């Protein structure tokens, strides 16, 4: 299969993986948790390499996943125990861990092709350079398999706990009164967010992961008032952002990851203008017709 096919498949899977999880983060005003985790995973990547001495993607990503989950848990602990605003607790935890990661990279990985820029910006165009093999059979890029697995896990997670996640997102107090363990579901959501971020950032980079978590979900939020449809729309918009982003990158000879974020932003602007409930152009047209 061609390189273009694998790039497009990776882009679509990234959008599909990030979109639905991003919906719950948007509804709970926790979308910057994705940003916090995407920055904080750097020390996990370095520690994974230092412990094994091998630049194996799965080992380093396992380290990143561990630190990502720790980031989500530490943020909650700082927020509840220290009585610190949730946004401030995210800032404290992720800046500390990211700074530790930068120090570890500069101090211990000078002889290895491991750079902070690679983690921050990613490059989806190189996805075919790292393939998964069974014996002598090339099964395709590792990123595709990893993202495909995350998509499946996210779908199973949302389908199994849809009712609980919905109530916790819209009315945590009602959820508690109904006996739903809101704390457990909060940390389950943070764990799934960490897994999604770690799987996606290898392809699009840590900084742009937050765009794929936030923008498709926010766009879907403007287009519907039904959560189940919002989840589906966010996945479709995320996939469409990847496809349009690749087209923009090819047209302007630019970064594919950056173009994906730009495409997502364009779709969001269109939703702001033409959303059936909140669209500026729609509201203006209604007022114009009413005045007549």
Number of C-alpha atoms within 10 A of each C-alpha: 6 7 14 12 10 20 24 20 19 30 30 22 26 32 31 31 32 33 32 30 28 29 30 24 23 19 17 15 13 18 23 19 25 31 22 28 33 31 27 28 32 30 24 24 27 27 20 22 22 15 11 11 11 12 16 11 16 13 18 24 24 18 22 28 24 19 23 34 23 19 26 26 17 17 25 20 15 18 17 13 8 10 10 16 13 18 15 12 20 26 16 16 20 25 14 13 22 21 15 16 22 15 14 18 20 12 9 13 15 11 6 12 8 16 15 16 10 16 21 19 20 25 18 22 19 13 21 19 11 12 14 16 12 7 7 6 8 10 13 17 20 19 27 26 17 17 29 19 16 24 22 11 16 22 16 12 16 17 11 11 11 15 12 17 22 17 17 23 19 13 11 19 12 13 19 14 9 11 8 17 14 19 13 10 15 17 15 16 20 25 20 18 28 27 24 29 32 30 28 30 27 22 27 30 24 29 20 21 31 24 27 32 33 27 28 33 31 21 27 29 22 19 21 17 11 10 17 12 13 23 23 17 23 31 27 19 25 36 28 21 28 31 22 23 25 26 17 19 18 13 9 10 11 13 19 26 25 22 23 29 24 19 25 27 18 16 21 22 14 15 22 19 17 17 21 15 14 15 18 16 16 16 16 12 12 12 11 10 9 8 7 6
